[in-house]
Amino acid sequence: MEHLIFSLNATIPIFLTMVLGYLFKQSRMIDDSFVKTLNKFNYKVTLPVMLFEDLSGVDFTMVWDVKYVLFCFGVSLTSIVVIWVLSGLLLKEKDLIGEFTQGCYRSSAAVLGLAFIQNIYGTSSMAPLMIIGTVPLYNVMAVILLSFTGPGEHVLNKESLKHSLIDIAKNPIIISILLGIIASLLKLDFIPIVDKTIHNFSVMASPLALVGLGAGFEGRKALKKIRPTAVCAATKLLIIPALFLPLALHMGFTGEKLVAILIMLGTATTPSSYIMAKNMGHEGTLTSSTVVATTFFSSITLTFWMFILRYLGTI
């Protein structure tokens, strides 16, 4: 019972906050324009500030772990390639291969991941290491996948890759991680006024992100493309964690590192995948349905995985 209570305390507040965001939207307390602005503000300001605060406040030479970063990168790349190949062989609607593969691998690491780790440990110093190993790869592979698949003629060219690499270099999450690492290595000590200002923005990050996710829910879209959506959600939330969590345990990852790996493997598909799919000429219905389905069911599956890891004494 103790392990179940720990797991529920780690997951349920996260999803209750998202439910409240959804209810605020349904009651017209907030509208689409507000949600769009909120998500943009959160992505460009509060999340980067939180990452910067967490990293700059630790001795990065003590937390850096090459094996951990390479593990996150290797597992992500393996998942992408295997799912891409299998979907090409098994999916009847070939136009859906890119959306299906992206929906299966692209986790909401920077939003839900940071929220979960902060909720359990109070800080998120390990999450940036996981993000370094996955987020650039997520974006590059999404461009490649969506360029090669989908309706119409899609050609992977230098311009699309160049555009993707520029976007990654300008990504505020990546920039904040680099700045946090630099501040940590230089052992910068900010005056109290600066420290408190940074902290004020930092503490807004997780609640605002969760409210934005909940408010952006479009439940009717979950009914479309129901069969591939179900397979995609099961792969994202159950199959991938079941395959790679034992490997993470075998390699000795525990505590905050293991929770970050769980988020990488088994959290909901990021909403930004829908924006990318639409912008690259895809229908986007499967992607939006997958985001909705994985976000809803991850409240159950993440609690289950947290319970297992807690029962094993690894977190």
Salt bridges, closest charged atoms under 4 A:
ASP32 OD1 - LYS25 NZ 2.63
GLU53 OE2 - HIS199 ND1 3.04
ASP59 OD2 - LYS187 NZ 3.93
ASP65 OD2 - LYS257 NZ 2.53
GLU93 OE1 - LYS225 NZ 3.51
ASP167 OD2 - HIS163 NE2 3.15
GLU218 OE2 - LYS221 NZ 3.39
GLU283 OE1 - LYS225 NZ 3.95
